[in-house]
Amino acid sequence: MFGKRGLAAAVNVVDMVMGIIILVIMIAAAAIPVIQDTLDSANITGIPATILSLTPVFLALLALIAVARAF
């Protein structure tokens, strides 16, 4: 139905979408809450706390860029 190239392209697209979904789930469900909890329990103040508090935002931005780049 697809031919050799069409089937390979369809498989690549499915693999890419599955990878993006796994990446987003890992970042949203595991990485961001763990980092946020660690930062909340650490006794960090001042400028280092401000810089480190941006880490979850950058991880979410990474996931968004990965999704945007895939499509």
N, C-alpha and C positions, 0 to 999 in steps of 0.2 A: 504494500500500500504506500509506504513512504519511500521505498528504495533504500539503498545502503546509506547514502548521505543524509537523507531525511530522517531515518531511524536513529542514526548516530546523533543528529542535532536534537531530536526529541529527547533522547536519553540524557544528553548534556544539559538541556534546559531543566529537566526533572531533577537531575542531580544538583544543579545549581540552586534551584528553589528549595530543595530539601536541606542543603547546606546553610542557606540563608535562614530558614526557619529554625534550624538547630542553633545557629549562632544567636539569633534574637532571643530564643528561649533561655539559652545559657547565660546571656548577659542580663536579661530582665529578671530571671528567677533565681539566679545563683550569684553572679558577680556583684551586681549593684547592692542587693541587701547585705551581703557579707561585708563589702567595703564600707557601707554606711554604718553597720553595726560596729565594725572595728573602729571607725573614726569617732563614733559616739562614745565608745568606752575608753578610748585613749585620752590622755590628759594633754591635749595639744591646744595651744592658744595662739592668738596673734596671726601674723602673716602666714606661717606654715599651716595653720588650721584653715585659713581661707583658701590657700592653694590646694590643699588636700581635699577640701570639701567639693572641689570642682571635678574630682576624679569620676564620680558616678555620672555626672553630666557628660563628660567626654566619652565614657563608655556608651551611653545612650546615643550620643552623636555618631559614634563609630557604627553602631547597629543601623542607624538611619541612613548613613552614607552607604553601607553595604547593601541595604535594600534598594536605595535609589540607583546605585551603580549596576545592580543586577537587572534592572528593568529600564 
